[in-house]
Amino acid sequence: MPDIFDKVQKLAGPTMRGLTSQFAPLMCKGLLIEYLGKLKIADIIDYVENDISLWSKLDIANKDKAKKAIISLTQGHVGWFTSEWAINAIRKELPRVASLFLGDQKARSWLDRQIIDIKQQLA
């Protein structure tokens, strides 16, 4: 007779994956705010002006951690990860950065490229 814990684990697996993917955007919002919050607005403007990749600026250990965390959280489902999502995610905590992306087409295009690059890194 199968152990009750085995049954619970089998039943909870899909539910936990569903809950994790449901909360992934909220958890990724925290990661995004933490990373961008460490940068000065002047740094972000420099990245935009010189087309510097956000991903390239992460040190190797943080890249690996970020990649593992995001893949684990999203389970490969990152269709929600768009420029609009990123701007809305940082709007309250980092209003100057959000305003930069909303008010400057070059900055918005740069953000679009960052989103594409990050998605490719996670594939």
Biopython code that builds the backbone (N, CA, C, O; Angstrom):
import numpy as np
from Bio.PDB.StructureBuilder import StructureBuilder

atoms = [
    (1, "MET", "N", (0.847, -1.182, 0.000)),
    (1, "MET", "CA", (0.000, 0.000, 0.000)),
    (1, "MET", "C", (0.892, 1.245, 0.000)),
    (1, "MET", "O", (1.813, 1.340, 0.811)),
    (2, "PRO", "N", (0.630, 2.207, -0.904)),
    (2, "PRO", "CA", (1.480, 3.405, -0.987)),
    (2, "PRO", "C", (1.383, 4.238, 0.293)),
    (2, "PRO", "O", (0.335, 4.330, 0.933)),
    (3, "ASP", "N", (2.490, 4.819, 0.622)),
    (3, "ASP", "CA", (2.567, 5.682, 1.796)),
    (3, "ASP", "C", (1.747, 6.946, 1.541)),
    (3, "ASP", "O", (1.767, 7.479, 0.432)),
    (4, "ILE", "N", (1.028, 7.429, 2.552)),
    (4, "ILE", "CA", (0.202, 8.629, 2.415)),
    (4, "ILE", "C", (1.044, 9.846, 2.034)),
    (4, "ILE", "O", (0.582, 10.720, 1.301)),
    (5, "PHE", "N", (2.267, 9.899, 2.526)),
    (5, "PHE", "CA", (3.132, 11.035, 2.200)),
    (5, "PHE", "C", (3.525, 11.045, 0.728)),
    (5, "PHE", "O", (3.678, 12.110, 0.131)),
    (6, "ASP", "N", (3.687, 9.870, 0.149)),
    (6, "ASP", "CA", (3.964, 9.788, -1.284)),
    (6, "ASP", "C", (2.788, 10.351, -2.080)),
    (6, "ASP", "O", (2.970, 11.089, -3.049)),
    (7, "LYS", "N", (1.573, 9.987, -1.649)),
    (7, "LYS", "CA", (0.379, 10.491, -2.336)),
    (7, "LYS", "C", (0.278, 12.005, -2.228)),
    (7, "LYS", "O", (-0.004, 12.688, -3.212)),
    (8, "VAL", "N", (0.508, 12.525, -1.033)),
    (8, "VAL", "CA", (0.440, 13.975, -0.817)),
    (8, "VAL", "C", (1.487, 14.683, -1.667)),
    (8, "VAL", "O", (1.202, 15.709, -2.285)),
    (9, "GLN", "N", (2.685, 14.140, -1.697)),
    (9, "GLN", "CA", (3.758, 14.752, -2.476)),
    (9, "GLN", "C", (3.409, 14.770, -3.967)),
    (9, "GLN", "O", (3.651, 15.764, -4.651)),
    (10, "LYS", "N", (2.844, 13.678, -4.464)),
    (10, "LYS", "CA", (2.450, 13.619, -5.874)),
    (10, "LYS", "C", (1.353, 14.627, -6.181)),
    (10, "LYS", "O", (1.375, 15.273, -7.228)),
    (11, "LEU", "N", (0.405, 14.761, -5.284)),
    (11, "LEU", "CA", (-0.683, 15.714, -5.481)),
    (11, "LEU", "C", (-0.221, 17.156, -5.320)),
    (11, "LEU", "O", (-0.680, 18.037, -6.048)),
    (12, "ALA", "N", (0.669, 17.403, -4.387)),
    (12, "ALA", "CA", (1.125, 18.764, -4.110)),
    (12, "ALA", "C", (2.093, 19.267, -5.175)),
    (12, "ALA", "O", (2.190, 20.476, -5.388)),
    (13, "GLY", "N", (2.803, 18.377, -5.842)),
    (13, "GLY", "CA", (3.792, 18.797, -6.844)),
    (13, "GLY", "C", (3.235, 19.754, -7.867)),
    (13, "GLY", "O", (3.755, 20.862, -7.999)),
    (14, "PRO", "N", (2.189, 19.377, -8.607)),
    (14, "PRO", "CA", (1.640, 20.293, -9.600)),
    (14, "PRO", "C", (1.082, 21.577, -8.981)),
    (14, "PRO", "O", (1.189, 22.654, -9.568)),
    (15, "THR", "N", (0.490, 21.456, -7.797)),
    (15, "THR", "CA", (-0.058, 22.634, -7.131)),
    (15, "THR", "C", (1.053, 23.597, -6.751)),
    (15, "THR", "O", (0.930, 24.804, -6.961)),
    (16, "MET", "N", (2.127, 23.077, -6.200)),
    (16, "MET", "CA", (3.247, 23.936, -5.813)),
    (16, "MET", "C", (3.878, 24.589, -7.031)),
    (16, "MET", "O", (4.264, 25.757, -6.983)),
    (17, "ARG", "N", (3.983, 23.840, -8.123)),
    (17, "ARG", "CA", (4.519, 24.431, -9.348)),
    (17, "ARG", "C", (3.600, 25.526, -9.836)),
    (17, "ARG", "O", (4.068, 26.569, -10.293)),
    (18, "GLY", "N", (2.305, 25.309, -9.746)),
    (18, "GLY", "CA", (1.337, 26.324, -10.168)),
    (18, "GLY", "C", (1.416, 27.569, -9.304)),
    (18, "GLY", "O", (1.369, 28.690, -9.811)),
    (19, "LEU", "N", (1.536, 27.370, -8.002)),
    (19, "LEU", "CA", (1.649, 28.514, -7.096)),
    (19, "LEU", "C", (2.946, 29.269, -7.330)),
    (19, "LEU", "O", (2.968, 30.500, -7.331)),
    (20, "THR", "N", (4.021, 28.527, -7.527)),
    (20, "THR", "CA", (5.307, 29.162, -7.772)),
    (20, "THR", "C", (5.260, 30.006, -9.037)),
    (20, "THR", "O", (5.723, 31.147, -9.038)),
    (21, "SER", "N", (4.706, 29.458, -10.115)),
    (21, "SER", "CA", (4.660, 30.226, -11.359)),
    (21, "SER", "C", (3.699, 31.403, -11.248)),
    (21, "SER", "O", (3.887, 32.422, -11.913)),
    (22, "GLN", "N", (2.671, 31.271, -10.412)),
    (22, "GLN", "CA", (1.728, 32.373, -10.211)),
    (22, "GLN", "C", (2.405, 33.536, -9.482)),
    (22, "GLN", "O", (2.129, 34.699, -9.777)),
    (23, "PHE", "N", (3.283, 33.227, -8.541)),
    (23, "PHE", "CA", (3.953, 34.264, -7.765)),
    (23, "PHE", "C", (5.299, 34.674, -8.344)),
    (23, "PHE", "O", (5.957, 35.564, -7.806)),
    (24, "ALA", "N", (5.714, 34.042, -9.425)),
    (24, "ALA", "CA", (7.013, 34.344, -10.030)),
    (24, "ALA", "C", (7.174, 35.818, -10.381)),
    (24, "ALA", "O", (8.221, 36.393, -10.083)),
    (25, "PRO", "N", (6.172, 36.460, -11.008)),
    (25, "PRO", "CA", (6.359, 37.880, -11.316)),
    (25, "PRO", "C", (6.604, 38.738, -10.072)),
    (25, "PRO", "O", (7.407, 39.670, -10.110)),
    (26, "LEU", "N", (5.926, 38.432, -8.989)),
    (26, "LEU", "CA", (6.120, 39.190, -7.749)),
    (26, "LEU", "C", (7.535, 38.977, -7.207)),
    (26, "LEU", "O", (8.183, 39.924, -6.761)),
    (27, "MET", "N", (8.001, 37.749, -7.248)),
    (27, "MET", "CA", (9.348, 37.448, -6.763)),
    (27, "MET", "C", (10.406, 38.076, -7.678)),
    (27, "MET", "O", (11.420, 38.586, -7.202)),
    (28, "CYS", "N", (10.165, 38.035, -8.981)),
    (28, "CYS", "CA", (11.112, 38.637, -9.924)),
    (28, "CYS", "C", (11.114, 40.156, -9.798)),
    (28, "CYS", "O", (12.137, 40.803, -10.022)),
    (29, "LYS", "N", (9.965, 40.720, -9.439)),
    (29, "LYS", "CA", (9.892, 42.159, -9.180)),
    (29, "LYS", "C", (10.882, 42.520, -8.078)),
    (29, "LYS", "O", (11.605, 43.510, -8.184)),
    (30, "GLY", "N", (10.909, 41.722, -7.033)),
    (30, "GLY", "CA", (11.850, 41.967, -5.940)),
    (30, "GLY", "C", (13.291, 41.914, -6.401)),
    (30, "GLY", "O", (14.105, 42.745, -5.998)),
    (31, "LEU", "N", (13.613, 40.941, -7.245)),
    (31, "LEU", "CA", (14.972, 40.832, -7.780)),
    (31, "LEU", "C", (15.329, 42.053, -8.627)),
    (31, "LEU", "O", (16.437, 42.581, -8.529)),
    (32, "LEU", "N", (14.387, 42.497, -9.457)),
    (32, "LEU", "CA", (14.621, 43.644, -10.330)),
    (32, "LEU", "C", (14.826, 44.917, -9.511)),
    (32, "LEU", "O", (15.741, 45.695, -9.782)),
    (33, "ILE", "N", (13.981, 45.123, -8.521)),
    (33, "ILE", "CA", (14.104, 46.317, -7.678)),
    (33, "ILE", "C", (15.407, 46.283, -6.895)),
    (33, "ILE", "O", (16.076, 47.306, -6.750)),
    (34, "GLU", "N", (15.765, 45.122, -6.396)),
    (34, "GLU", "CA", (17.019, 45.000, -5.650)),
    (34, "GLU", "C", (18.213, 45.356, -6.533)),
    (34, "GLU", "O", (19.110, 46.084, -6.106)),
    (35, "TYR", "N", (18.223, 44.847, -7.756)),
    (35, "TYR", "CA", (19.360, 45.104, -8.652)),
    (35, "TYR", "C", (19.391, 46.562, -9.105)),
    (35, "TYR", "O", (20.411, 47.237, -8.964)),
    (36, "LEU", "N", (18.278, 47.048, -9.648)),
    (36, "LEU", "CA", (18.258, 48.426, -10.147)),
    (36, "LEU", "C", (18.395, 49.442, -9.017)),
    (36, "LEU", "O", (18.933, 50.531, -9.215)),
    (37, "GLY", "N", (17.907, 49.082, -7.835)),
    (37, "GLY", "CA", (17.999, 49.986, -6.690)),
    (37, "GLY", "C", (19.421, 50.228, -6.225)),
    (37, "GLY", "O", (19.695, 51.225, -5.556)),
    (38, "LYS", "N", (20.324, 49.333, -6.571)),
    (38, "LYS", "CA", (21.735, 49.493, -6.207)),
    (38, "LYS", "C", (22.460, 50.445, -7.155)),
    (38, "LYS", "O", (23.548, 50.932, -6.848)),
    (39, "LEU", "N", (21.853, 50.702, -8.297)),
    (39, "LEU", "CA", (22.470, 51.570, -9.293)),
    (39, "LEU", "C", (22.015, 53.011, -9.090)),
    (39, "LEU", "O", (20.895, 53.263, -8.646)),
    (40, "LYS", "N", (22.883, 53.938, -9.417)),
    (40, "LYS", "CA", (22.511, 55.353, -9.423)),
    (40, "LYS", "C", (21.815, 55.627, -10.745)),
    (40, "LYS", "O", (22.058, 54.940, -11.737)),
    (41, "ILE", "N", (20.959, 56.623, -10.757)),
    (41, "ILE", "CA", (20.275, 56.990, -12.002)),
    (41, "ILE", "C", (21.311, 57.343, -13.072)),
    (41, "ILE", "O", (21.102, 57.064, -14.252)),
    (42, "ALA", "N", (22.422, 57.952, -12.666)),
    (42, "ALA", "CA", (23.492, 58.297, -13.613)),
    (42, "ALA", "C", (24.079, 57.038, -14.248)),
    (42, "ALA", "O", (24.444, 57.050, -15.424)),
    (43, "ASP", "N", (24.172, 55.953, -13.479)),
    (43, "ASP", "CA", (24.672, 54.687, -14.017)),
    (43, "ASP", "C", (23.726, 54.154, -15.094)),
    (43, "ASP", "O", (24.162, 53.705, -16.154)),
    (44, "ILE", "N", (22.444, 54.212, -14.809)),
    (44, "ILE", "CA", (21.455, 53.703, -15.766)),
    (44, "ILE", "C", (21.469, 54.549, -17.028)),
    (44, "ILE", "O", (21.383, 54.016, -18.134)),
    (45, "ILE", "N", (21.576, 55.860, -16.872)),
    (45, "ILE", "CA", (21.661, 56.742, -18.043)),
    (45, "ILE", "C", (22.908, 56.402, -18.855)),
    (45, "ILE", "O", (22.857, 56.380, -20.085)),
    (46, "ASP", "N", (24.022, 56.138, -18.181)),
    (46, "ASP", "CA", (25.254, 55.748, -18.867)),
    (46, "ASP", "C", (25.060, 54.437, -19.622)),
    (46, "ASP", "O", (25.523, 54.302, -20.755)),
    (47, "TYR", "N", (24.377, 53.465, -19.004)),
    (47, "TYR", "CA", (24.094, 52.195, -19.666)),
    (47, "TYR", "C", (23.276, 52.431, -20.932)),
    (47, "TYR", "O", (23.545, 51.840, -21.978)),
    (48, "VAL", "N", (22.280, 53.298, -20.826)),
    (48, "VAL", "CA", (21.417, 53.601, -21.973)),
    (48, "VAL", "C", (22.231, 54.278, -23.065)),
    (48, "VAL", "O", (22.198, 53.861, -24.223)),
    (49, "GLU", "N", (22.959, 55.320, -22.695)),
    (49, "GLU", "CA", (23.725, 56.101, -23.668)),
    (49, "GLU", "C", (24.780, 55.273, -24.389)),
    (49, "GLU", "O", (25.049, 55.491, -25.570)),
    (50, "ASN", "N", (25.369, 54.331, -23.681)),
    (50, "ASN", "CA", (26.453, 53.523, -24.246)),
    (50, "ASN", "C", (26.029, 52.102, -24.586)),
    (50, "ASN", "O", (26.864, 51.251, -24.893)),
    (51, "ASP", "N", (24.721, 51.854, -24.529)),
    (51, "ASP", "CA", (24.130, 50.557, -24.850)),
    (51, "ASP", "C", (24.847, 49.417, -24.110)),
    (51, "ASP", "O", (25.269, 48.430, -24.713)),
    (52, "ILE", "N", (24.968, 49.583, -22.802)),
    (52, "ILE", "CA", (25.616, 48.587, -21.947)),
    (52, "ILE", "C", (24.551, 47.623, -21.441)),
    (52, "ILE", "O", (23.496, 48.041, -20.965)),
    (53, "SER", "N", (24.830, 46.362, -21.547)),
    (53, "SER", "CA", (23.901, 45.315, -21.131)),
    (53, "SER", "C", (23.838, 45.196, -19.611)),
    (53, "SER", "O", (24.869, 45.143, -18.941)),
    (54, "LEU", "N", (22.623, 45.154, -19.077)),
    (54, "LEU", "CA", (22.454, 44.908, -17.643)),
    (54, "LEU", "C", (23.018, 43.544, -17.266)),
    (54, "LEU", "O", (23.709, 43.398, -16.257)),
    (55, "TRP", "N", (22.711, 42.552, -18.091)),
    (55, "TRP", "CA", (23.154, 41.186, -17.808)),
    (55, "TRP", "C", (24.673, 41.118, -17.738)),
    (55, "TRP", "O", (25.227, 40.409, -16.898)),
    (56, "SER", "N", (25.350, 41.860, -18.623)),
    (56, "SER", "CA", (26.815, 41.829, -18.645)),
    (56, "SER", "C", (27.417, 42.473, -17.406)),
    (56, "SER", "O", (28.568, 42.199, -17.067)),
    (57, "LYS", "N", (26.667, 43.314, -16.734)),
    (57, "LYS", "CA", (27.172, 43.997, -15.550)),
    (57, "LYS", "C", (27.038, 43.160, -14.278)),
    (57, "LYS", "O", (27.625, 43.501, -13.251)),
    (58, "LEU", "N", (26.283, 42.084, -14.333)),
    (58, "LEU", "CA", (26.193, 41.195, -13.170)),
    (58, "LEU", "C", (27.482, 40.399, -13.074)),
    (58, "LEU", "O", (27.986, 39.906, -14.083)),
    (59, "ASP", "N", (28.023, 40.271, -11.859)),
    (59, "ASP", "CA", (29.203, 39.428, -11.735)),
    (59, "ASP", "C", (28.785, 37.965, -11.897)),
    (59, "ASP", "O", (27.609, 37.631, -11.757)),
    (60, "ILE", "N", (29.725, 37.125, -12.184)),
    (60, "ILE", "CA", (29.454, 35.720, -12.520)),
    (60, "ILE", "C", (28.610, 35.030, -11.449)),
    (60, "ILE", "O", (27.638, 34.350, -11.778)),
    (61, "ALA", "N", (28.963, 35.193, -10.183)),
    (61, "ALA", "CA", (28.214, 34.527, -9.112)),
    (61, "ALA", "C", (26.768, 34.997, -9.100)),
    (61, "ALA", "O", (25.852, 34.191, -8.938)),
    (62, "ASN", "N", (26.560, 36.300, -9.271)),
    (62, "ASN", "CA", (25.192, 36.822, -9.271)),
    (62, "ASN", "C", (24.434, 36.398, -10.522)),
    (62, "ASN", "O", (23.226, 36.168, -10.464)),
    (63, "LYS", "N", (25.123, 36.293, -11.642)),
    (63, "LYS", "CA", (24.472, 35.824, -12.869)),
    (63, "LYS", "C", (23.935, 34.410, -12.670)),
    (63, "LYS", "O", (22.785, 34.109, -12.990)),
    (64, "ASP", "N", (24.790, 33.562, -12.138)),
    (64, "ASP", "CA", (24.375, 32.177, -11.917)),
    (64, "ASP", "C", (23.222, 32.095, -10.932)),
    (64, "ASP", "O", (22.263, 31.355, -11.155)),
    (65, "LYS", "N", (23.308, 32.859, -9.828)),
    (65, "LYS", "CA", (22.233, 32.873, -8.834)),
    (65, "LYS", "C", (20.940, 33.386, -9.446)),
    (65, "LYS", "O", (19.879, 32.789, -9.264)),
    (66, "ALA", "N", (21.033, 34.496, -10.175)),
    (66, "ALA", "CA", (19.841, 35.096, -10.781)),
    (66, "ALA", "C", (19.212, 34.137, -11.780)),
    (66, "ALA", "O", (17.995, 33.951, -11.793)),
    (67, "LYS", "N", (20.036, 33.539, -12.607)),
    (67, "LYS", "CA", (19.528, 32.616, -13.617)),
    (67, "LYS", "C", (18.826, 31.428, -12.972)),
    (67, "LYS", "O", (17.715, 31.074, -13.367)),
    (68, "LYS", "N", (19.463, 30.813, -11.987)),
    (68, "LYS", "CA", (18.858, 29.668, -11.303)),
    (68, "LYS", "C", (17.562, 30.063, -10.603)),
    (68, "LYS", "O", (16.569, 29.338, -10.672)),
    (69, "ALA", "N", (17.572, 31.214, -9.927)),
    (69, "ALA", "CA", (16.383, 31.656, -9.198)),
    (69, "ALA", "C", (15.223, 31.936, -10.153)),
    (69, "ALA", "O", (14.094, 31.511, -9.905)),
    (70, "ILE", "N", (15.501, 32.644, -11.233)),
    (70, "ILE", "CA", (14.432, 33.003, -12.164)),
    (70, "ILE", "C", (13.899, 31.777, -12.886)),
    (70, "ILE", "O", (12.688, 31.637, -13.055)),
    (71, "ILE", "N", (14.783, 30.891, -13.312)),
    (71, "ILE", "CA", (14.328, 29.670, -13.984)),
    (71, "ILE", "C", (13.501, 28.826, -13.022)),
    (71, "ILE", "O", (12.471, 28.268, -13.399)),
    (72, "SER", "N", (13.960, 28.739, -11.788)),
    (72, "SER", "CA", (13.219, 27.965, -10.791)),
    (72, "SER", "C", (11.848, 28.587, -10.529)),
    (72, "SER", "O", (10.846, 27.879, -10.433)),
    (73, "LEU", "N", (11.811, 29.898, -10.415)),
    (73, "LEU", "CA", (10.549, 30.587, -10.125)),
    (73, "LEU", "C", (9.571, 30.520, -11.283)),
    (73, "LEU", "O", (8.382, 30.264, -11.093)),
    (74, "THR", "N", (10.078, 30.751, -12.480)),
    (74, "THR", "CA", (9.189, 30.878, -13.637)),
    (74, "THR", "C", (8.933, 29.564, -14.347)),
    (74, "THR", "O", (7.967, 29.438, -15.100)),
    (75, "GLN", "N", (9.792, 28.587, -14.111)),
    (75, "GLN", "CA", (9.708, 27.294, -14.796)),
    (75, "GLN", "C", (9.681, 27.486, -16.317)),
    (75, "GLN", "O", (9.023, 26.745, -17.048)),
    (76, "GLY", "N", (10.410, 28.494, -16.759)),
    (76, "GLY", "CA", (10.523, 28.753, -18.193)),
    (76, "GLY", "C", (9.405, 29.568, -18.787)),
    (76, "GLY", "O", (9.429, 29.855, -19.984)),
    (77, "HIS", "N", (8.430, 29.950, -17.997)),
    (77, "HIS", "CA", (7.301, 30.747, -18.499)),
    (77, "HIS", "C", (7.552, 32.221, -18.201)),
    (77, "HIS", "O", (7.259, 32.701, -17.106)),
    (78, "VAL", "N", (8.098, 32.934, -19.184)),
    (78, "VAL", "CA", (8.442, 34.343, -18.976)),
    (78, "VAL", "C", (7.732, 35.267, -19.969)),
    (78, "VAL", "O", (8.207, 36.368, -20.248)),
    (79, "GLY", "N", (6.615, 34.821, -20.489)),
    (79, "GLY", "CA", (5.862, 35.659, -21.418)),
    (79, "GLY", "C", (5.410, 36.968, -20.792)),
    (79, "GLY", "O", (5.244, 37.967, -21.493)),
    (80, "TRP", "N", (5.214, 36.974, -19.502)),
    (80, "TRP", "CA", (4.791, 38.174, -18.781)),
    (80, "TRP", "C", (5.929, 39.176, -18.634)),
    (80, "TRP", "O", (5.682, 40.346, -18.339)),
    (81, "PHE", "N", (7.178, 38.739, -18.836)),
    (81, "PHE", "CA", (8.351, 39.594, -18.623)),
    (81, "PHE", "C", (8.544, 40.503, -19.836)),
    (81, "PHE", "O", (9.203, 40.130, -20.807)),
    (82, "THR", "N", (7.968, 41.681, -19.768)),
    (82, "THR", "CA", (8.013, 42.661, -20.850)),
    (82, "THR", "C", (8.499, 43.995, -20.294)),
    (82, "THR", "O", (8.639, 44.162, -19.082)),
    (83, "SER", "N", (8.751, 44.925, -21.180)),
    (83, "SER", "CA", (9.137, 46.272, -20.744)),
    (83, "SER", "C", (8.034, 46.909, -19.907)),
    (83, "SER", "O", (8.301, 47.543, -18.887)),
    (84, "GLU", "N", (6.798, 46.733, -20.349)),
    (84, "GLU", "CA", (5.676, 47.306, -19.602)),
    (84, "GLU", "C", (5.630, 46.736, -18.190)),
    (84, "GLU", "O", (5.437, 47.467, -17.218)),
    (85, "TRP", "N", (5.809, 45.419, -18.089)),
    (85, "TRP", "CA", (5.814, 44.781, -16.775)),
    (85, "TRP", "C", (6.935, 45.364, -15.909)),
    (85, "TRP", "O", (6.711, 45.694, -14.744)),
    (86, "ALA", "N", (8.145, 45.491, -16.479)),
    (86, "ALA", "CA", (9.302, 45.987, -15.725)),
    (86, "ALA", "C", (9.059, 47.406, -15.232)),
    (86, "ALA", "O", (9.367, 47.725, -14.084)),
    (87, "ILE", "N", (8.516, 48.250, -16.081)),
    (87, "ILE", "CA", (8.247, 49.637, -15.683)),
    (87, "ILE", "C", (7.219, 49.669, -14.557)),
    (87, "ILE", "O", (7.398, 50.381, -13.569)),
    (88, "ASN", "N", (6.156, 48.907, -14.704)),
    (88, "ASN", "CA", (5.145, 48.865, -13.646)),
    (88, "ASN", "C", (5.715, 48.276, -12.356)),
    (88, "ASN", "O", (5.336, 48.692, -11.262)),
    (89, "ALA", "N", (6.620, 47.313, -12.483)),
    (89, "ALA", "CA", (7.213, 46.668, -11.313)),
    (89, "ALA", "C", (8.053, 47.643, -10.490)),
    (89, "ALA", "O", (8.094, 47.548, -9.263)),
    (90, "ILE", "N", (8.717, 48.574, -11.162)),
    (90, "ILE", "CA", (9.614, 49.493, -10.443)),
    (90, "ILE", "C", (8.989, 50.859, -10.175)),
    (90, "ILE", "O", (9.589, 51.681, -9.482)),
    (91, "ARG", "N", (7.816, 51.110, -10.700)),
    (91, "ARG", "CA", (7.191, 52.435, -10.656)),
    (91, "ARG", "C", (7.151, 53.047, -9.246)),
    (91, "ARG", "O", (7.514, 54.210, -9.074)),
    (92, "LYS", "N", (6.721, 52.290, -8.255)),
    (92, "LYS", "CA", (6.589, 52.852, -6.895)),
    (92, "LYS", "C", (7.927, 52.989, -6.186)),
    (92, "LYS", "O", (8.202, 54.015, -5.565)),
    (93, "GLU", "N", (8.753, 51.965, -6.275)),
    (93, "GLU", "CA", (10.002, 51.953, -5.525)),
    (93, "GLU", "C", (11.108, 52.762, -6.205)),
    (93, "GLU", "O", (11.961, 53.339, -5.530)),
    (94, "LEU", "N", (11.095, 52.805, -7.529)),
    (94, "LEU", "CA", (12.141, 53.510, -8.288)),
    (94, "LEU", "C", (11.493, 54.442, -9.326)),
    (94, "LEU", "O", (11.654, 54.234, -10.528)),
    (95, "PRO", "N", (10.769, 55.457, -8.869)),
    (95, "PRO", "CA", (10.020, 56.303, -9.810)),
    (95, "PRO", "C", (10.892, 57.049, -10.824)),
    (95, "PRO", "O", (10.466, 57.270, -11.958)),
    (96, "ARG", "N", (12.097, 57.437, -10.432)),
    (96, "ARG", "CA", (12.970, 58.154, -11.378)),
    (96, "ARG", "C", (13.394, 57.237, -12.524)),
    (96, "ARG", "O", (13.467, 57.666, -13.676)),
    (97, "VAL", "N", (13.668, 56.000, -12.209)),
    (97, "VAL", "CA", (14.073, 55.033, -13.240)),
    (97, "VAL", "C", (12.886, 54.744, -14.151)),
    (97, "VAL", "O", (13.034, 54.715, -15.373)),
    (98, "ALA", "N", (11.714, 54.531, -13.568)),
    (98, "ALA", "CA", (10.509, 54.287, -14.368)),
    (98, "ALA", "C", (10.231, 55.479, -15.278)),
    (98, "ALA", "O", (9.886, 55.301, -16.446)),
    (99, "SER", "N", (10.378, 56.687, -14.753)),
    (99, "SER", "CA", (10.149, 57.890, -15.563)),
    (99, "SER", "C", (11.128, 57.980, -16.727)),
    (99, "SER", "O", (10.766, 58.406, -17.824)),
    (100, "LEU", "N", (12.359, 57.578, -16.481)),
    (100, "LEU", "CA", (13.357, 57.572, -17.559)),
    (100, "LEU", "C", (12.879, 56.688, -18.706)),
    (100, "LEU", "O", (12.947, 57.085, -19.869)),
    (101, "PHE", "N", (12.396, 55.493, -18.380)),
    (101, "PHE", "CA", (11.953, 54.566, -19.414)),
    (101, "PHE", "C", (10.656, 55.021, -20.086)),
    (101, "PHE", "O", (10.431, 54.743, -21.263)),
    (102, "LEU", "N", (9.824, 55.708, -19.347)),
    (102, "LEU", "CA", (8.558, 56.191, -19.912)),
    (102, "LEU", "C", (8.743, 57.445, -20.748)),
    (102, "LEU", "O", (8.026, 57.650, -21.728)),
    (103, "GLY", "N", (9.704, 58.291, -20.367)),
    (103, "GLY", "CA", (9.833, 59.591, -21.006)),
    (103, "GLY", "C", (10.872, 59.710, -22.094)),
    (103, "GLY", "O", (10.941, 60.734, -22.772)),
    (104, "ASP", "N", (11.684, 58.683, -22.275)),
    (104, "ASP", "CA", (12.777, 58.778, -23.244)),
    (104, "ASP", "C", (12.752, 57.553, -24.148)),
    (104, "ASP", "O", (12.906, 56.427, -23.675)),
    (105, "GLN", "N", (12.562, 57.766, -25.435)),
    (105, "GLN", "CA", (12.444, 56.652, -26.372)),
    (105, "GLN", "C", (13.718, 55.818, -26.439)),
    (105, "GLN", "O", (13.655, 54.594, -26.556)),
    (106, "LYS", "N", (14.872, 56.475, -26.364)),
    (106, "LYS", "CA", (16.131, 55.731, -26.397)),
    (106, "LYS", "C", (16.234, 54.817, -25.174)),
    (106, "LYS", "O", (16.669, 53.671, -25.287)),
    (107, "ALA", "N", (15.840, 55.319, -24.023)),
    (107, "ALA", "CA", (15.873, 54.510, -22.802)),
    (107, "ALA", "C", (14.880, 53.352, -22.895)),
    (107, "ALA", "O", (15.169, 52.240, -22.454)),
    (108, "ARG", "N", (13.716, 53.622, -23.469)),
    (108, "ARG", "CA", (12.712, 52.564, -23.611)),
    (108, "ARG", "C", (13.206, 51.475, -24.567)),
    (108, "ARG", "O", (13.021, 50.285, -24.310)),
    (109, "SER", "N", (13.830, 51.885, -25.659)),
    (109, "SER", "CA", (14.384, 50.913, -26.606)),
    (109, "SER", "C", (15.485, 50.090, -25.953)),
    (109, "SER", "O", (15.589, 48.885, -26.184)),
    (110, "TRP", "N", (16.302, 50.742, -25.141)),
    (110, "TRP", "CA", (17.353, 50.034, -24.409)),
    (110, "TRP", "C", (16.726, 49.006, -23.482)),
    (110, "TRP", "O", (17.190, 47.868, -23.414)),
    (111, "LEU", "N", (15.663, 49.399, -22.760)),
    (111, "LEU", "CA", (14.995, 48.468, -21.858)),
    (111, "LEU", "C", (14.423, 47.287, -22.638)),
    (111, "LEU", "O", (14.526, 46.142, -22.199)),
    (112, "ASP", "N", (13.824, 47.562, -23.786)),
    (112, "ASP", "CA", (13.303, 46.474, -24.625)),
    (112, "ASP", "C", (14.409, 45.470, -24.957)),
    (112, "ASP", "O", (14.195, 44.260, -24.896)),
    (113, "ARG", "N", (15.591, 45.979, -25.309)),
    (113, "ARG", "CA", (16.719, 45.097, -25.637)),
    (113, "ARG", "C", (17.175, 44.309, -24.414)),
    (113, "ARG", "O", (17.573, 43.151, -24.542)),
    (114, "GLN", "N", (17.122, 44.919, -23.230)),
    (114, "GLN", "CA", (17.523, 44.219, -22.009)),
    (114, "GLN", "C", (16.583, 43.056, -21.724)),
    (114, "GLN", "O", (17.016, 41.972, -21.334)),
    (115, "ILE", "N", (15.298, 43.295, -21.922)),
    (115, "ILE", "CA", (14.293, 42.247, -21.690)),
    (115, "ILE", "C", (14.555, 41.073, -22.632)),
    (115, "ILE", "O", (14.551, 39.917, -22.209)),
    (116, "ILE", "N", (14.781, 41.374, -23.904)),
    (116, "ILE", "CA", (15.062, 40.330, -24.894)),
    (116, "ILE", "C", (16.329, 39.566, -24.505)),
    (116, "ILE", "O", (16.359, 38.337, -24.555)),
    (117, "ASP", "N", (17.365, 40.298, -24.122)),
    (117, "ASP", "CA", (18.635, 39.673, -23.742)),
    (117, "ASP", "C", (18.463, 38.761, -22.526)),
    (117, "ASP", "O", (18.970, 37.639, -22.516)),
    (118, "ILE", "N", (17.764, 39.229, -21.521)),
    (118, "ILE", "CA", (17.559, 38.434, -20.310)),
    (118, "ILE", "C", (16.758, 37.174, -20.636)),
    (118, "ILE", "O", (17.080, 36.089, -20.152)),
    (119, "LYS", "N", (15.725, 37.316, -21.450)),
    (119, "LYS", "CA", (14.944, 36.133, -21.845)),
    (119, "LYS", "C", (15.818, 35.115, -22.582)),
    (119, "LYS", "O", (15.688, 33.909, -22.372)),
    (120, "GLN", "N", (16.705, 35.607, -23.443)),
    (120, "GLN", "CA", (17.610, 34.698, -24.158)),
    (120, "GLN", "C", (18.572, 34.016, -23.196)),
    (120, "GLN", "O", (18.897, 32.843, -23.375)),
    (121, "GLN", "N", (19.028, 34.734, -22.182)),
    (121, "GLN", "CA", (19.946, 34.158, -21.195)),
    (121, "GLN", "C", (19.264, 33.054, -20.383)),
    (121, "GLN", "O", (19.913, 32.125, -19.905)),
    (122, "LEU", "N", (17.950, 33.177, -20.240)),
    (122, "LEU", "CA", (17.200, 32.207, -19.439)),
    (122, "LEU", "C", (16.757, 30.994, -20.247)),
    (122, "LEU", "O", (16.314, 29.995, -19.681)),
    (123, "ALA", "N", (16.876, 31.081, -21.561)),
    (123, "ALA", "CA", (16.408, 29.978, -22.419)),
    (123, "ALA", "C", (17.354, 28.790, -22.345)),
    (123, "ALA", "O", (17.120, 27.774, -23.000)),
]
sb = StructureBuilder()
sb.init_structure("model")
sb.init_model(0)
sb.init_chain("A")
sb.init_seg("    ")
for serial, (resi, resn, name, xyz) in enumerate(atoms, 1):
    if name == "N":
        sb.init_residue(resn, " ", resi, " ")
    sb.init_atom(name, np.array(xyz, "f"), 0.0, 1.0, " ", f" {name:<3s}", serial, name[0])
structure = sb.get_structure()
